[in-house]
Amino acid sequence: MRNLTEKQKIGLIGENISAKHLAKQGFKILARNYRKKWGEIDIIAEKDNILYFFEVKSVSCEPRNQGYMPEENVHSWKAKRLSRTIKTYLAERQVSDETEFKIGIIA
């Protein structure tokens, strides 16, 4: 896995597991790691004509046993960056204003 840090390797494993799970649930994966200088979307998928933007949070331990929930790491600044990146994706792809989309966290 290239010259990735341990944290990056764990994140990539989490994203791979998440993408496989979504595909098994009938989602069509449209993009992974969509990056702009102001943010990143881990997984972009579609199901039943709805776009889904997923943020994936992975850890290497059993977090709930330690009172920690990975999804708690999606702070307000992260949500703001995610929102801006989603707007950019929609504009670049000229997605209709009528298109429904949802944002999800996979932890």
Buried (B, 14 or more C-beta within 10 A) or exposed (E): EEEEEEEEBBBBBBBEEBBEEBEEEEBEBBBBEBEEEEBBBBBBBBEEEEBBBBBBBBBEEEBEEEEEEBEEEBEEEEEEBBEEBBEBBBEEEEEEEEEEBEBEBBB
